[in-house]
Amino acid sequence: MITAIEGGQDLARSIELAAQATDAVSSHIDDVRELSLSTGAAASQVLSSATDLEKQASTLRTQMQAFLSKIRAA
């Protein structure tokens, strides 16, 4: 037979375990948030690099067309 003291101790243990689990979940949520922020920053850098590369490719294409036009005209 469970006494009131034992029941209270079981309840206290359960509450403590629930609090620890809540802390762990909160910590994991913080980790996910930080990772998502760094992923977003990396994605922005990739987009910026891709944009720069597209501009360079466009410039190269224009210069190549001009060069080929000069070769054909000669």
PDB file of N, CA, C and O in Angstrom:
ATOM      1  N   MET A   1       0.838  -1.183   0.000  1.00  0.00           N
ATOM      2  CA  MET A   1       0.000   0.000   0.000  1.00  0.00           C
ATOM      3  C   MET A   1       0.883   1.247   0.000  1.00  0.00           C
ATOM      4  O   MET A   1       1.817   1.359   0.794  1.00  0.00           O
ATOM      5  N   ILE A   2       0.581   2.160  -0.881  1.00  0.00           N
ATOM      6  CA  ILE A   2       1.369   3.381  -1.004  1.00  0.00           C
ATOM      7  C   ILE A   2       0.876   4.381   0.026  1.00  0.00           C
ATOM      8  O   ILE A   2      -0.317   4.660   0.146  1.00  0.00           O
ATOM      9  N   THR A   3       1.828   4.901   0.753  1.00  0.00           N
ATOM     10  CA  THR A   3       1.468   5.910   1.754  1.00  0.00           C
ATOM     11  C   THR A   3       1.426   7.277   1.084  1.00  0.00           C
ATOM     12  O   THR A   3       1.873   7.443  -0.051  1.00  0.00           O
ATOM     13  N   ALA A   4       0.896   8.224   1.786  1.00  0.00           N
ATOM     14  CA  ALA A   4       0.800   9.584   1.266  1.00  0.00           C
ATOM     15  C   ALA A   4       2.192  10.150   1.006  1.00  0.00           C
ATOM     16  O   ALA A   4       2.393  10.899   0.050  1.00  0.00           O
ATOM     17  N   ILE A   5       3.150   9.794   1.853  1.00  0.00           N
ATOM     18  CA  ILE A   5       4.526  10.289   1.677  1.00  0.00           C
ATOM     19  C   ILE A   5       5.132   9.697   0.407  1.00  0.00           C
ATOM     20  O   ILE A   5       5.759  10.405  -0.381  1.00  0.00           O
ATOM     21  N   GLU A   6       4.938   8.384   0.215  1.00  0.00           N
ATOM     22  CA  GLU A   6       5.471   7.740  -0.988  1.00  0.00           C
ATOM     23  C   GLU A   6       4.814   8.312  -2.244  1.00  0.00           C
ATOM     24  O   GLU A   6       5.472   8.562  -3.254  1.00  0.00           O
ATOM     25  N   GLY A   7       3.504   8.510  -2.153  1.00  0.00           N
ATOM     26  CA  GLY A   7       2.779   9.096  -3.278  1.00  0.00           C
ATOM     27  C   GLY A   7       3.288  10.487  -3.599  1.00  0.00           C
ATOM     28  O   GLY A   7       3.441  10.856  -4.763  1.00  0.00           O
ATOM     29  N   GLY A   8       3.547  11.246  -2.561  1.00  0.00           N
ATOM     30  CA  GLY A   8       4.080  12.594  -2.749  1.00  0.00           C
ATOM     31  C   GLY A   8       5.473  12.563  -3.345  1.00  0.00           C
ATOM     32  O   GLY A   8       5.815  13.398  -4.182  1.00  0.00           O
ATOM     33  N   GLN A   9       6.279  11.601  -2.914  1.00  0.00           N
ATOM     34  CA  GLN A   9       7.641  11.474  -3.461  1.00  0.00           C
ATOM     35  C   GLN A   9       7.589  11.055  -4.934  1.00  0.00           C
ATOM     36  O   GLN A   9       8.355  11.553  -5.758  1.00  0.00           O
ATOM     37  N   ASP A  10       6.674  10.132  -5.252  1.00  0.00           N
ATOM     38  CA  ASP A  10       6.512   9.718  -6.651  1.00  0.00           C
ATOM     39  C   ASP A  10       6.072  10.906  -7.509  1.00  0.00           C
ATOM     40  O   ASP A  10       6.561  11.096  -8.623  1.00  0.00           O
ATOM     41  N   LEU A  11       5.161  11.686  -6.985  1.00  0.00           N
ATOM     42  CA  LEU A  11       4.691  12.860  -7.712  1.00  0.00           C
ATOM     43  C   LEU A  11       5.829  13.860  -7.901  1.00  0.00           C
ATOM     44  O   LEU A  11       5.976  14.436  -8.979  1.00  0.00           O
ATOM     45  N   ALA A  12       6.627  14.067  -6.868  1.00  0.00           N
ATOM     46  CA  ALA A  12       7.759  14.993  -6.951  1.00  0.00           C
ATOM     47  C   ALA A  12       8.773  14.502  -7.986  1.00  0.00           C
ATOM     48  O   ALA A  12       9.306  15.301  -8.756  1.00  0.00           O
ATOM     49  N   ARG A  13       9.042  13.195  -8.010  1.00  0.00           N
ATOM     50  CA  ARG A  13       9.964  12.636  -9.010  1.00  0.00           C
ATOM     51  C   ARG A  13       9.410  12.829 -10.415  1.00  0.00           C
ATOM     52  O   ARG A  13      10.138  13.192 -11.338  1.00  0.00           O
ATOM     53  N   SER A  14       8.139  12.587 -10.561  1.00  0.00           N
ATOM     54  CA  SER A  14       7.517  12.754 -11.876  1.00  0.00           C
ATOM     55  C   SER A  14       7.594  14.210 -12.343  1.00  0.00           C
ATOM     56  O   SER A  14       7.873  14.485 -13.510  1.00  0.00           O
ATOM     57  N   ILE A  15       7.350  15.111 -11.438  1.00  0.00           N
ATOM     58  CA  ILE A  15       7.425  16.535 -11.772  1.00  0.00           C
ATOM     59  C   ILE A  15       8.852  16.915 -12.143  1.00  0.00           C
ATOM     60  O   ILE A  15       9.071  17.673 -13.088  1.00  0.00           O
ATOM     61  N   GLU A  16       9.819  16.390 -11.401  1.00  0.00           N
ATOM     62  CA  GLU A  16      11.232  16.669 -11.691  1.00  0.00           C
ATOM     63  C   GLU A  16      11.624  16.126 -13.060  1.00  0.00           C
ATOM     64  O   GLU A  16      12.314  16.803 -13.822  1.00  0.00           O
ATOM     65  N   LEU A  17      11.189  14.906 -13.377  1.00  0.00           N
ATOM     66  CA  LEU A  17      11.485  14.314 -14.681  1.00  0.00           C
ATOM     67  C   LEU A  17      10.841  15.125 -15.807  1.00  0.00           C
ATOM     68  O   LEU A  17      11.453  15.340 -16.853  1.00  0.00           O
ATOM     69  N   ALA A  18       9.622  15.565 -15.587  1.00  0.00           N
ATOM     70  CA  ALA A  18       8.934  16.375 -16.587  1.00  0.00           C
ATOM     71  C   ALA A  18       9.668  17.700 -16.791  1.00  0.00           C
ATOM     72  O   ALA A  18       9.798  18.173 -17.920  1.00  0.00           O
ATOM     73  N   ALA A  19      10.142  18.292 -15.709  1.00  0.00           N
ATOM     74  CA  ALA A  19      10.882  19.557 -15.805  1.00  0.00           C
ATOM     75  C   ALA A  19      12.186  19.349 -16.564  1.00  0.00           C
ATOM     76  O   ALA A  19      12.557  20.182 -17.391  1.00  0.00           O
ATOM     77  N   GLN A  20      12.883  18.255 -16.297  1.00  0.00           N
ATOM     78  CA  GLN A  20      14.140  17.963 -17.000  1.00  0.00           C
ATOM     79  C   GLN A  20      13.877  17.741 -18.491  1.00  0.00           C
ATOM     80  O   GLN A  20      14.631  18.223 -19.336  1.00  0.00           O
ATOM     81  N   ALA A  21      12.823  17.022 -18.808  1.00  0.00           N
ATOM     82  CA  ALA A  21      12.483  16.779 -20.215  1.00  0.00           C
ATOM     83  C   ALA A  21      12.126  18.092 -20.912  1.00  0.00           C
ATOM     84  O   ALA A  21      12.496  18.309 -22.066  1.00  0.00           O
ATOM     85  N   THR A  22      11.409  18.960 -20.210  1.00  0.00           N
ATOM     86  CA  THR A  22      11.054  20.262 -20.773  1.00  0.00           C
ATOM     87  C   THR A  22      12.301  21.088 -21.044  1.00  0.00           C
ATOM     88  O   THR A  22      12.398  21.750 -22.078  1.00  0.00           O
ATOM     89  N   ASP A  23      13.257  21.052 -20.120  1.00  0.00           N
ATOM     90  CA  ASP A  23      14.520  21.765 -20.321  1.00  0.00           C
ATOM     91  C   ASP A  23      15.263  21.219 -21.539  1.00  0.00           C
ATOM     92  O   ASP A  23      15.820  21.984 -22.326  1.00  0.00           O
ATOM     93  N   ALA A  24      15.270  19.900 -21.691  1.00  0.00           N
ATOM     94  CA  ALA A  24      15.952  19.280 -22.830  1.00  0.00           C
ATOM     95  C   ALA A  24      15.295  19.696 -24.140  1.00  0.00           C
ATOM     96  O   ALA A  24      15.984  20.026 -25.105  1.00  0.00           O
ATOM     97  N   VAL A  25      13.982  19.681 -24.177  1.00  0.00           N
ATOM     98  CA  VAL A  25      13.266  20.093 -25.390  1.00  0.00           C
ATOM     99  C   VAL A  25      13.554  21.556 -25.702  1.00  0.00           C
ATOM    100  O   VAL A  25      13.771  21.914 -26.860  1.00  0.00           O
ATOM    101  N   SER A  26      13.557  22.386 -24.695  1.00  0.00           N
ATOM    102  CA  SER A  26      13.844  23.805 -24.875  1.00  0.00           C
ATOM    103  C   SER A  26      15.248  24.001 -25.437  1.00  0.00           C
ATOM    104  O   SER A  26      15.459  24.831 -26.321  1.00  0.00           O
ATOM    105  N   SER A  27      16.191  23.245 -24.929  1.00  0.00           N
ATOM    106  CA  SER A  27      17.568  23.320 -25.418  1.00  0.00           C
ATOM    107  C   SER A  27      17.650  22.893 -26.884  1.00  0.00           C
ATOM    108  O   SER A  27      18.357  23.513 -27.678  1.00  0.00           O
ATOM    109  N   HIS A  28      16.922  21.833 -27.237  1.00  0.00           N
ATOM    110  CA  HIS A  28      16.917  21.366 -28.626  1.00  0.00           C
ATOM    111  C   HIS A  28      16.278  22.407 -29.553  1.00  0.00           C
ATOM    112  O   HIS A  28      16.730  22.605 -30.681  1.00  0.00           O
ATOM    113  N   ILE A  29      15.246  23.053 -29.075  1.00  0.00           N
ATOM    114  CA  ILE A  29      14.601  24.105 -29.870  1.00  0.00           C
ATOM    115  C   ILE A  29      15.590  25.248 -30.114  1.00  0.00           C
ATOM    116  O   ILE A  29      15.661  25.783 -31.220  1.00  0.00           O
ATOM    117  N   ASP A  30      16.346  25.618 -29.089  1.00  0.00           N
ATOM    118  CA  ASP A  30      17.365  26.663 -29.247  1.00  0.00           C
ATOM    119  C   ASP A  30      18.420  26.240 -30.270  1.00  0.00           C
ATOM    120  O   ASP A  30      18.849  27.046 -31.096  1.00  0.00           O
ATOM    121  N   ASP A  31      18.835  24.971 -30.212  1.00  0.00           N
ATOM    122  CA  ASP A  31      19.829  24.460 -31.165  1.00  0.00           C
ATOM    123  C   ASP A  31      19.294  24.531 -32.592  1.00  0.00           C
ATOM    124  O   ASP A  31      20.001  24.954 -33.506  1.00  0.00           O
ATOM    125  N   VAL A  32      18.052  24.118 -32.775  1.00  0.00           N
ATOM    126  CA  VAL A  32      17.443  24.162 -34.111  1.00  0.00           C
ATOM    127  C   VAL A  32      17.350  25.596 -34.609  1.00  0.00           C
ATOM    128  O   VAL A  32      17.604  25.867 -35.782  1.00  0.00           O
ATOM    129  N   ARG A  33      16.992  26.501 -33.734  1.00  0.00           N
ATOM    130  CA  ARG A  33      16.897  27.917 -34.110  1.00  0.00           C
ATOM    131  C   ARG A  33      18.254  28.435 -34.572  1.00  0.00           C
ATOM    132  O   ARG A  33      18.353  29.080 -35.615  1.00  0.00           O
ATOM    133  N   GLU A  34      19.298  28.153 -33.797  1.00  0.00           N
ATOM    134  CA  GLU A  34      20.638  28.615 -34.159  1.00  0.00           C
ATOM    135  C   GLU A  34      21.091  28.013 -35.489  1.00  0.00           C
ATOM    136  O   GLU A  34      21.672  28.707 -36.323  1.00  0.00           O
ATOM    137  N   LEU A  35      20.825  26.739 -35.680  1.00  0.00           N
ATOM    138  CA  LEU A  35      21.202  26.083 -36.933  1.00  0.00           C
ATOM    139  C   LEU A  35      20.435  26.658 -38.117  1.00  0.00           C
ATOM    140  O   LEU A  35      20.989  26.823 -39.203  1.00  0.00           O
ATOM    141  N   SER A  36      19.167  26.959 -37.903  1.00  0.00           N
ATOM    142  CA  SER A  36      18.377  27.520 -39.014  1.00  0.00           C
ATOM    143  C   SER A  36      18.869  28.922 -39.370  1.00  0.00           C
ATOM    144  O   SER A  36      18.855  29.304 -40.540  1.00  0.00           O
ATOM    145  N   LEU A  37      19.300  29.682 -38.380  1.00  0.00           N
ATOM    146  CA  LEU A  37      19.846  31.014 -38.661  1.00  0.00           C
ATOM    147  C   LEU A  37      21.153  30.906 -39.444  1.00  0.00           C
ATOM    148  O   LEU A  37      21.370  31.656 -40.396  1.00  0.00           O
ATOM    149  N   SER A  38      22.022  29.978 -39.047  1.00  0.00           N
ATOM    150  CA  SER A  38      23.285  29.837 -39.772  1.00  0.00           C
ATOM    151  C   SER A  38      23.053  29.273 -41.170  1.00  0.00           C
ATOM    152  O   SER A  38      23.769  29.625 -42.107  1.00  0.00           O
ATOM    153  N   THR A  39      22.061  28.405 -41.314  1.00  0.00           N
ATOM    154  CA  THR A  39      21.723  27.883 -42.642  1.00  0.00           C
ATOM    155  C   THR A  39      21.199  29.004 -43.528  1.00  0.00           C
ATOM    156  O   THR A  39      21.540  29.076 -44.709  1.00  0.00           O
ATOM    157  N   GLY A  40      20.386  29.863 -42.975  1.00  0.00           N
ATOM    158  CA  GLY A  40      19.868  31.004 -43.727  1.00  0.00           C
ATOM    159  C   GLY A  40      20.986  31.937 -44.162  1.00  0.00           C
ATOM    160  O   GLY A  40      20.971  32.448 -45.282  1.00  0.00           O
ATOM    161  N   ALA A  41      21.958  32.161 -43.280  1.00  0.00           N
ATOM    162  CA  ALA A  41      23.094  33.013 -43.623  1.00  0.00           C
ATOM    163  C   ALA A  41      23.911  32.378 -44.740  1.00  0.00           C
ATOM    164  O   ALA A  41      24.348  33.065 -45.663  1.00  0.00           O
ATOM    165  N   ALA A  42      24.116  31.071 -44.656  1.00  0.00           N
ATOM    166  CA  ALA A  42      24.867  30.373 -45.703  1.00  0.00           C
ATOM    167  C   ALA A  42      24.117  30.439 -47.033  1.00  0.00           C
ATOM    168  O   ALA A  42      24.731  30.632 -48.082  1.00  0.00           O
ATOM    169  N   ALA A  43      22.817  30.282 -46.996  1.00  0.00           N
ATOM    170  CA  ALA A  43      22.011  30.365 -48.221  1.00  0.00           C
ATOM    171  C   ALA A  43      22.116  31.754 -48.841  1.00  0.00           C
ATOM    172  O   ALA A  43      22.180  31.884 -50.063  1.00  0.00           O
ATOM    173  N   SER A  44      22.134  32.781 -48.018  1.00  0.00           N
ATOM    174  CA  SER A  44      22.284  34.151 -48.529  1.00  0.00           C
ATOM    175  C   SER A  44      23.634  34.334 -49.205  1.00  0.00           C
ATOM    176  O   SER A  44      23.735  34.992 -50.241  1.00  0.00           O
ATOM    177  N   GLN A  45      24.679  33.746 -48.610  1.00  0.00           N
ATOM    178  CA  GLN A  45      26.009  33.838 -49.208  1.00  0.00           C
ATOM    179  C   GLN A  45      26.052  33.108 -50.549  1.00  0.00           C
ATOM    180  O   GLN A  45      26.650  33.601 -51.505  1.00  0.00           O
ATOM    181  N   VAL A  46      25.426  31.945 -50.622  1.00  0.00           N
ATOM    182  CA  VAL A  46      25.386  31.192 -51.876  1.00  0.00           C
ATOM    183  C   VAL A  46      24.639  31.990 -52.937  1.00  0.00           C
ATOM    184  O   VAL A  46      25.081  32.072 -54.083  1.00  0.00           O
ATOM    185  N   LEU A  47      23.520  32.572 -52.562  1.00  0.00           N
ATOM    186  CA  LEU A  47      22.757  33.394 -53.512  1.00  0.00           C
ATOM    187  C   LEU A  47      23.585  34.571 -54.015  1.00  0.00           C
ATOM    188  O   LEU A  47      23.582  34.869 -55.210  1.00  0.00           O
ATOM    189  N   SER A  48      24.287  35.235 -53.114  1.00  0.00           N
ATOM    190  CA  SER A  48      25.126  36.363 -53.492  1.00  0.00           C
ATOM    191  C   SER A  48      26.235  35.914 -54.445  1.00  0.00           C
ATOM    192  O   SER A  48      26.510  36.581 -55.442  1.00  0.00           O
ATOM    193  N   SER A  49      26.859  34.795 -54.140  1.00  0.00           N
ATOM    194  CA  SER A  49      27.922  34.272 -55.008  1.00  0.00           C
ATOM    195  C   SER A  49      27.375  33.884 -56.379  1.00  0.00           C
ATOM    196  O   SER A  49      28.012  34.137 -57.402  1.00  0.00           O
ATOM    197  N   ALA A  50      26.213  33.279 -56.396  1.00  0.00           N
ATOM    198  CA  ALA A  50      25.596  32.886 -57.665  1.00  0.00           C
ATOM    199  C   ALA A  50      25.246  34.116 -58.502  1.00  0.00           C
ATOM    200  O   ALA A  50      25.407  34.107 -59.722  1.00  0.00           O
ATOM    201  N   THR A  51      24.777  35.149 -57.858  1.00  0.00           N
ATOM    202  CA  THR A  51      24.450  36.390 -58.558  1.00  0.00           C
ATOM    203  C   THR A  51      25.709  37.008 -59.161  1.00  0.00           C
ATOM    204  O   THR A  51      25.710  37.444 -60.312  1.00  0.00           O
ATOM    205  N   ASP A  52      26.786  37.040 -58.363  1.00  0.00           N
ATOM    206  CA  ASP A  52      28.055  37.571 -58.867  1.00  0.00           C
ATOM    207  C   ASP A  52      28.570  36.740 -60.040  1.00  0.00           C
ATOM    208  O   ASP A  52      29.046  37.287 -61.034  1.00  0.00           O
ATOM    209  N   LEU A  53      28.474  35.444 -59.921  1.00  0.00           N
ATOM    210  CA  LEU A  53      28.930  34.554 -60.993  1.00  0.00           C
ATOM    211  C   LEU A  53      28.122  34.765 -62.270  1.00  0.00           C
ATOM    212  O   LEU A  53      28.676  34.735 -63.369  1.00  0.00           O
ATOM    213  N   GLU A  54      26.827  34.975 -62.129  1.00  0.00           N
ATOM    214  CA  GLU A  54      25.976  35.225 -63.300  1.00  0.00           C
ATOM    215  C   GLU A  54      26.388  36.518 -63.991  1.00  0.00           C
ATOM    216  O   GLU A  54      26.415  36.584 -65.220  1.00  0.00           O
ATOM    217  N   LYS A  55      26.711  37.550 -63.205  1.00  0.00           N
ATOM    218  CA  LYS A  55      27.165  38.819 -63.785  1.00  0.00           C
ATOM    219  C   LYS A  55      28.476  38.628 -64.536  1.00  0.00           C
ATOM    220  O   LYS A  55      28.655  39.156 -65.634  1.00  0.00           O
ATOM    221  N   GLN A  56      29.390  37.871 -63.938  1.00  0.00           N
ATOM    222  CA  GLN A  56      30.676  37.613 -64.588  1.00  0.00           C
ATOM    223  C   GLN A  56      30.482  36.821 -65.877  1.00  0.00           C
ATOM    224  O   GLN A  56      31.133  37.102 -66.883  1.00  0.00           O
ATOM    225  N   ALA A  57      29.598  35.844 -65.849  1.00  0.00           N
ATOM    226  CA  ALA A  57      29.322  35.048 -67.054  1.00  0.00           C
ATOM    227  C   ALA A  57      28.724  35.912 -68.150  1.00  0.00           C
ATOM    228  O   ALA A  57      29.058  35.751 -69.323  1.00  0.00           O
ATOM    229  N   SER A  58      27.855  36.812 -67.778  1.00  0.00           N
ATOM    230  CA  SER A  58      27.250  37.715 -68.754  1.00  0.00           C
ATOM    231  C   SER A  58      28.306  38.624 -69.380  1.00  0.00           C
ATOM    232  O   SER A  58      28.307  38.840 -70.592  1.00  0.00           O
ATOM    233  N   THR A  59      29.193  39.148 -68.558  1.00  0.00           N
ATOM    234  CA  THR A  59      30.274  39.997 -69.057  1.00  0.00           C
ATOM    235  C   THR A  59      31.188  39.205 -69.999  1.00  0.00           C
ATOM    236  O   THR A  59      31.562  39.692 -71.065  1.00  0.00           O
ATOM    237  N   LEU A  60      31.536  37.998 -69.600  1.00  0.00           N
ATOM    238  CA  LEU A  60      32.383  37.143 -70.428  1.00  0.00           C
ATOM    239  C   LEU A  60      31.706  36.824 -71.756  1.00  0.00           C
ATOM    240  O   LEU A  60      32.354  36.831 -72.802  1.00  0.00           O
ATOM    241  N   ARG A  61      30.409  36.546 -71.715  1.00  0.00           N
ATOM    242  CA  ARG A  61      29.654  36.249 -72.934  1.00  0.00           C
ATOM    243  C   ARG A  61      29.693  37.455 -73.886  1.00  0.00           C
ATOM    244  O   ARG A  61      29.909  37.291 -75.087  1.00  0.00           O
ATOM    245  N   THR A  62      29.487  38.656 -73.352  1.00  0.00           N
ATOM    246  CA  THR A  62      29.506  39.867 -74.162  1.00  0.00           C
ATOM    247  C   THR A  62      30.885  40.095 -74.769  1.00  0.00           C
ATOM    248  O   THR A  62      31.005  40.427 -75.948  1.00  0.00           O
ATOM    249  N   GLN A  63      31.929  39.915 -73.953  1.00  0.00           N
ATOM    250  CA  GLN A  63      33.287  40.098 -74.453  1.00  0.00           C
ATOM    251  C   GLN A  63      33.634  39.056 -75.510  1.00  0.00           C
ATOM    252  O   GLN A  63      34.301  39.369 -76.496  1.00  0.00           O
ATOM    253  N   MET A  64      33.191  37.833 -75.310  1.00  0.00           N
ATOM    254  CA  MET A  64      33.462  36.766 -76.274  1.00  0.00           C
ATOM    255  C   MET A  64      32.755  37.045 -77.597  1.00  0.00           C
ATOM    256  O   MET A  64      33.327  36.837 -78.667  1.00  0.00           O
ATOM    257  N   GLN A  65      31.530  37.508 -77.523  1.00  0.00           N
ATOM    258  CA  GLN A  65      30.803  37.842 -78.753  1.00  0.00           C
ATOM    259  C   GLN A  65      31.500  38.968 -79.512  1.00  0.00           C
ATOM    260  O   GLN A  65      31.596  38.927 -80.738  1.00  0.00           O
ATOM    261  N   ALA A  66      31.979  39.962 -78.789  1.00  0.00           N
ATOM    262  CA  ALA A  66      32.694  41.069 -79.424  1.00  0.00           C
ATOM    263  C   ALA A  66      33.988  40.563 -80.068  1.00  0.00           C
ATOM    264  O   ALA A  66      34.325  40.955 -81.185  1.00  0.00           O
ATOM    265  N   PHE A  67      34.701  39.700 -79.363  1.00  0.00           N
ATOM    266  CA  PHE A  67      35.939  39.124 -79.888  1.00  0.00           C
ATOM    267  C   PHE A  67      35.672  38.329 -81.161  1.00  0.00           C
ATOM    268  O   PHE A  67      36.373  38.495 -82.160  1.00  0.00           O
ATOM    269  N   LEU A  68      34.666  37.472 -81.126  1.00  0.00           N
ATOM    270  CA  LEU A  68      34.336  36.658 -82.300  1.00  0.00           C
ATOM    271  C   LEU A  68      33.897  37.532 -83.474  1.00  0.00           C
ATOM    272  O   LEU A  68      34.200  37.220 -84.625  1.00  0.00           O
ATOM    273  N   SER A  69      33.199  38.602 -83.194  1.00  0.00           N
ATOM    274  CA  SER A  69      32.785  39.522 -84.263  1.00  0.00           C
ATOM    275  C   SER A  69      34.004  40.131 -84.938  1.00  0.00           C
ATOM    276  O   SER A  69      34.046  40.253 -86.162  1.00  0.00           O
ATOM    277  N   LYS A  70      35.013  40.520 -84.126  1.00  0.00           N
ATOM    278  CA  LYS A  70      36.241  41.091 -84.676  1.00  0.00           C
ATOM    279  C   LYS A  70      36.981  40.053 -85.516  1.00  0.00           C
ATOM    280  O   LYS A  70      37.504  40.371 -86.585  1.00  0.00           O
ATOM    281  N   ILE A  71      37.025  38.809 -85.030  1.00  0.00           N
ATOM    282  CA  ILE A  71      37.714  37.731 -85.774  1.00  0.00           C
ATOM    283  C   ILE A  71      37.007  37.499 -87.114  1.00  0.00           C
ATOM    284  O   ILE A  71      37.663  37.352 -88.145  1.00  0.00           O
ATOM    285  N   ARG A  72      35.697  37.468 -87.101  1.00  0.00           N
ATOM    286  CA  ARG A  72      34.934  37.235 -88.330  1.00  0.00           C
ATOM    287  C   ARG A  72      35.110  38.381 -89.327  1.00  0.00           C
ATOM    288  O   ARG A  72      35.143  38.162 -90.537  1.00  0.00           O
ATOM    289  N   ALA A  73      35.221  39.597 -88.809  1.00  0.00           N
ATOM    290  CA  ALA A  73      35.349  40.765 -89.669  1.00  0.00           C
ATOM    291  C   ALA A  73      36.755  40.842 -90.306  1.00  0.00           C
ATOM    292  O   ALA A  73      36.928  41.449 -91.362  1.00  0.00           O
ATOM    293  N   ALA A  74      37.718  40.242 -89.674  1.00  0.00           N
ATOM    294  CA  ALA A  74      39.111  40.341 -90.166  1.00  0.00           C
ATOM    295  C   ALA A  74      39.376  39.477 -91.364  1.00  0.00           C
ATOM    296  O   ALA A  74      40.495  39.461 -91.878  1.00  0.00           O
TER     297      ALA A  74
END
